[in-house]
């Protein structure tokens, strides 16, 4: 074993935040550089949008997608998020993932392409998520996707 972290969440609403804090501590323990930690460190639920309502819809979509494994249900929430904030890049990216998971490849590529066009308005972590998915779903450039995933 190289390292371990133990954290406690004060309720199910705090699990993602506690997990993010544990991941940061673990990365620091394993020797990741301070500039890298600062550049890529963000709470798992941190996404860039100016609309609280869009963020709420997005959070419901993430819950449906990741906890309930309901990609079709998540599409409704992510679509609502982009309707509320047409510049919400991560909502488009997650929408693309849901479409791909439900074998709607054209819609997946279209949504992911839109997210990629809006990526400059996002955090570094969001940019990497969007770029990796763009290269897998749209361009097929697996080397570029691997580099983004690695970062």
Buried (B, 14 or more C-beta within 10 A) or exposed (E): EEEEBEBEBEEEEEEBBBBBBBBBBBBBEEEBEEEEEEEBBBBBEBBBBEBEEBBBBBBBBBBBBEEEEBBEBBBBBBBBBBEBBEBBBBBBBBBBBBBBBBEBEEBBBBBBBBBBBBBEBBBEBBBBBBBBBBBBBBBEEEEBBEBBBEB
